[in-house]
């Protein structure tokens, strides 16, 4: 993305960004172990947070019978940043494909929202 890492990070952890990638209604805490719940029933907790760089949390949509782990990484320069979503502990190929499509769409929405700023 043609934005600094700080711009991307600040957007992702702000209310608008959290609404895009985590889900509407969610508030992202700063403390390890802080729980969250979205308006659509996805729940989890913060497992790690390195300001400006990495966020790790559990992720469990309301219709899943298991948790997964989501890691978001922001890296780059003042003019170009890479945003990565990595999800572990998915139930199988169908769930992996579903989540890959979801994170692709989320990335497109983040890019569009940043372009509007």
Secondary structure as GFF3:
##gff-version 3
##sequence-region A 1 117
A	DSSP	alpha_helix	5	13	.	.	.	ID=ss1
A	DSSP	alpha_helix	15	21	.	.	.	ID=ss2
A	DSSP	beta_strand	35	37	.	.	.	ID=ss3
A	DSSP	beta_strand	43	50	.	.	.	ID=ss4
A	DSSP	beta_strand	54	59	.	.	.	ID=ss5
A	DSSP	beta_strand	68	76	.	.	.	ID=ss6
A	DSSP	beta_strand	81	88	.	.	.	ID=ss7
A	DSSP	alpha_helix	93	115	.	.	.	ID=ss8
###
